[in-house]
Amino acid sequence: MVRAAVVTQAGGDVEIQDSDVPEVGPGTVRGRTAAAGVCPSDLPCTHGTALPESPGGIGPASSRQRDSVWPGP
């Protein structure tokens, strides 16, 4: 399980939700987020003037470390 800051509706509150950790698939890499911050591009989501894919996570400014790499070709 991981935790994510999520906005479920335009102008809605930011909620902290648990989410399953996705498995890596062909041609993908999974990163472990060490820290994330809310940046100005997130403000329209919290002010109700825009909405990421619903429900959508916010906090794209992050520090990540490679966690898993697809071992296939």
C-alpha positions in Angstrom: 0.0 0.0 0.0 1.0 3.6 -0.7 -0.5 6.9 0.4 -1.5 9.6 -2.1 -3.0 13.1 -2.0 -6.1 13.0 -4.1 -8.7 15.5 -5.2 -12.0 13.8 -6.0 -14.0 16.7 -7.3 -13.3 20.3 -8.5 -12.9 22.5 -5.5 -13.0 19.5 -3.2 -10.7 18.9 -0.3 -7.4 17.2 -0.7 -7.7 13.7 0.8 -5.0 11.3 1.8 -5.9 7.8 0.4 -4.3 4.4 0.4 -3.7 2.8 -3.0 -2.3 -0.5 -4.2 1.3 -0.6 -5.5 1.1 -1.4 -9.2 3.2 -4.2 -10.6 5.7 -3.4 -13.3 4.8 -4.5 -16.8 6.5 -4.7 -20.2 8.8 -1.8 -20.8 8.0 -0.1 -17.4 9.9 1.0 -14.4 8.3 1.6 -11.0 9.7 4.4 -8.8 9.4 4.8 -5.0 8.5 8.4 -4.1 10.6 9.6 -1.1 9.0 13.1 -0.9 6.4 15.1 -2.9 5.2 18.6 -2.9 2.2 20.5 -4.2 3.3 22.9 -6.9 1.5 25.9 -8.6 0.1 23.5 -11.4 -1.9 21.8 -8.6 -3.6 25.0 -7.4 -6.4 25.0 -10.0 -7.4 21.6 -8.7 -7.7 22.8 -5.1 -9.4 26.1 -6.1 -12.1 24.3 -8.2 -11.1 25.7 -11.6 -9.7 22.5 -12.9 -9.7 18.8 -12.1 -7.2 16.1 -12.8 -8.4 12.7 -14.0 -11.0 12.0 -11.4 -10.1 10.9 -8.9 -6.7 12.3 -9.5 -3.5 12.6 -7.5 -1.7 15.9 -7.0 1.9 16.5 -6.1 3.9 15.9 -9.3 7.0 17.6 -7.9 8.7 14.6 -6.3 11.9 12.9 -5.4 12.0 9.3 -6.6 14.2 6.2 -6.5 14.0 3.3 -9.0 12.1 0.5 -7.2 11.6 -2.2 -9.8 12.3 -2.7 -13.5 10.6 -5.1 -15.9 13.1 -7.9 -16.4 11.9 -8.9 -19.9 13.2 -7.8 -23.3 
